[in-house]
């Protein structure tokens, strides 16, 4: 029974990852799919036993350690693609994951070579540490950047972190005969927790919280000359939890004027990456509007429905009007398809007349 639950949980996780990969055309989810595929199926069971062949025990152990290491490497690599971060940081994490894979390979070769043949603990320590780091890092990435924290979806990353921690103890605890069945049971429970959260992530992918306050936010795309006029139309920003804000305002102002569940992209050249978790604030360079488009699209997929862009004039200075117009129209189409609201805050005096006319044709004047 426990084995069946374990297998079903692995298959559910594989199917969820494959579905997300197909639905979002996501390289990150595709890599997760590859990792979960390795976790779900045994090469020996699928390919060799039907042919009447069996691996020798030493070879089976080595291949198991290779499989284990590869799962961890793939999850670290996938987390780098799922997290909203700069290309430079993504490249660093990718390089680290590949280096970890090389270390694991050398570890397996050295610890299984005669006369260096070591104990079970030594042999499994390297591969399982990489496996554990992969699951823990991916779990934290899903929790911080992907799933809704206010729903059962949080079980997905929670199970991953717990499974990673459990496997970090395996080089030692697997040598305790009395603990082995309990370890397998715990692993099954943690995979089951992951599967429940992953299914919730697919069936109810949207954020469960609703905009608060008494002001009903109209759907569509609008342009306002100031924050004040925009606030009259949509209400106070601190009462809109499903808000994505693109802004140049100061960090202190952001933290005191937006809802704690909001997602904020702070346009700056000074720094990049995550600056705050409540509200979630990311710093991003003004020239990286392609990456910014992908990040906002991901937020819309997760259930955010109100997009406010305040930093239009600054983006135009850094990228030129034509590039910013393409960016805004791309966002406009995505917001309309998601049934949401897009608010453009633009000072008419900061634009040339023909530029303002173009925006007025695309956005309803508020």
LINNORUR-V769790 format. One record per residue. RES is the residue in three letters. SS is DSSP state (a for helix, b for strand, c for the rest). Layout:
# LINNORUR-V769790
((RES:SS) (RES:SS))
This chain:
# LINNORUR-V769790
((UNK:c) (UNK:a) (UNK:a) (UNK:a) (UNK:a) (UNK:a) (UNK:a) (UNK:a) (UNK:a) (UNK:a) (UNK:a) (UNK:a) (UNK:a) (UNK:a) (UNK:a) (UNK:a) (UNK:a) (UNK:a) (UNK:a) (UNK:a) (UNK:a) (UNK:a) (UNK:a) (UNK:a) (UNK:c) (UNK:c) (UNK:a) (UNK:a) (UNK:a) (UNK:a) (UNK:a) (UNK:a) (UNK:a) (UNK:a) (UNK:a) (UNK:a) (UNK:a) (UNK:a) (UNK:a) (UNK:a) (UNK:c) (UNK:c) (UNK:a) (UNK:a) (UNK:a) (UNK:a) (UNK:a) (UNK:a) (UNK:a) (UNK:a) (UNK:a) (UNK:c) (UNK:c) (UNK:c) (UNK:c) (UNK:c) (UNK:a) (UNK:a) (UNK:a) (UNK:a) (UNK:a) (UNK:a) (UNK:a) (UNK:a) (UNK:a) (UNK:a) (UNK:a) (UNK:a) (UNK:a) (UNK:a) (UNK:a) (UNK:a) (UNK:a) (UNK:a) (UNK:a) (UNK:a) (UNK:a) (UNK:a) (UNK:a) (UNK:a) (UNK:a) (UNK:a) (UNK:c) (UNK:c) (UNK:c) (UNK:c) (UNK:a) (UNK:a) (UNK:a) (UNK:a) (UNK:a) (UNK:a) (UNK:a) (UNK:a) (UNK:a) (UNK:a) (UNK:a) (UNK:a) (UNK:a) (UNK:a) (UNK:a) (UNK:a) (UNK:a) (UNK:a) (UNK:a) (UNK:a) (UNK:a) (UNK:a) (UNK:a) (UNK:a) (UNK:a) (UNK:c) (UNK:c) (UNK:c) (UNK:c) (UNK:c) (UNK:c) (UNK:c) (UNK:c) (UNK:a) (UNK:a) (UNK:a) (UNK:a) (UNK:a) (UNK:a) (UNK:a) (UNK:a) (UNK:a) (UNK:a) (UNK:a) (UNK:a) (UNK:a) (UNK:a) (UNK:a) (UNK:a) (UNK:a) (UNK:a) (UNK:a) (UNK:a) (UNK:a) (UNK:a) (UNK:a) (UNK:a) (UNK:a) (UNK:a) (UNK:c) (UNK:c) (UNK:c) (UNK:c) (UNK:c) (UNK:c) (UNK:c) (UNK:c) (UNK:a) (UNK:a) (UNK:a) (UNK:a) (UNK:a) (UNK:a) (UNK:a) (UNK:a) (UNK:a) (UNK:a) (UNK:a) (UNK:a) (UNK:a) (UNK:a) (UNK:a) (UNK:c) (UNK:a) (UNK:a) (UNK:a) (UNK:a) (UNK:c) (UNK:c) (UNK:c) (UNK:a) (UNK:a) (UNK:a) (UNK:a) (UNK:a) (UNK:a) (UNK:a) (UNK:a) (UNK:a) (UNK:a) (UNK:a) (UNK:a) (UNK:a) (UNK:a) (UNK:a) (UNK:a) (UNK:a) (UNK:a) (UNK:a) (UNK:a) (UNK:a) (UNK:a) (UNK:a) (UNK:a) (UNK:a) (UNK:a) (UNK:a) (UNK:c) (UNK:c) (UNK:c) (UNK:c) (UNK:c) (UNK:c) (UNK:c) (UNK:c) (UNK:c) (UNK:c) (UNK:c) (UNK:c) (UNK:c) (UNK:c) (UNK:c) (UNK:c) (UNK:b) (UNK:b) (UNK:b) (UNK:b) (UNK:b) (UNK:c) (UNK:c) (UNK:a) (UNK:a) (UNK:a) (UNK:a) (UNK:a) (UNK:a) (UNK:a) (UNK:a) (UNK:c) (UNK:c) (UNK:a) (UNK:a) (UNK:a) (UNK:c) (UNK:c) (UNK:c) (UNK:b) (UNK:b) (UNK:b) (UNK:b) (UNK:b) (UNK:c) (UNK:c) (UNK:c) (UNK:a) (UNK:a) (UNK:a) (UNK:a) (UNK:a) (UNK:a) (UNK:a) (UNK:c) (UNK:c) (UNK:c) (UNK:c) (UNK:c) (UNK:b) (UNK:b) (UNK:b) (UNK:b) (UNK:b) (UNK:c) (UNK:c) (UNK:c) (UNK:c) (UNK:c) (UNK:b) (UNK:b) (UNK:b) (UNK:b) (UNK:b) (UNK:c) (UNK:c) (UNK:b) (UNK:b) (UNK:b) (UNK:b) (UNK:b) (UNK:c) (UNK:c) (UNK:c) (UNK:c) (UNK:a) (UNK:a) (UNK:a) (UNK:a) (UNK:a) (UNK:a) (UNK:a) (UNK:a) (UNK:a) (UNK:a) (UNK:a) (UNK:a) (UNK:a) (UNK:c) (UNK:c) (UNK:c) (UNK:c) (UNK:b) (UNK:b) (UNK:b) (UNK:b) (UNK:c) (UNK:c) (UNK:a) (UNK:a) (UNK:a) (UNK:a) (UNK:a) (UNK:a) (UNK:a) (UNK:a) (UNK:c) (UNK:a) (UNK:a) (UNK:a) (UNK:a) (UNK:a) (UNK:a) (UNK:a) (UNK:a) (UNK:a) (UNK:a) (UNK:a) (UNK:a) (UNK:a) (UNK:a) (UNK:a) (UNK:a) (UNK:a) (UNK:c) (UNK:c) (UNK:c) (UNK:b) (UNK:b) (UNK:b) (UNK:b) (UNK:b) (UNK:c) (UNK:c) (UNK:a) (UNK:a) (UNK:a) (UNK:c) (UNK:c) (UNK:a) (UNK:a) (UNK:a) (UNK:a) (UNK:a) (UNK:a) (UNK:a) (UNK:a) (UNK:a) (UNK:a) (UNK:c) (UNK:b) (UNK:b) (UNK:c))
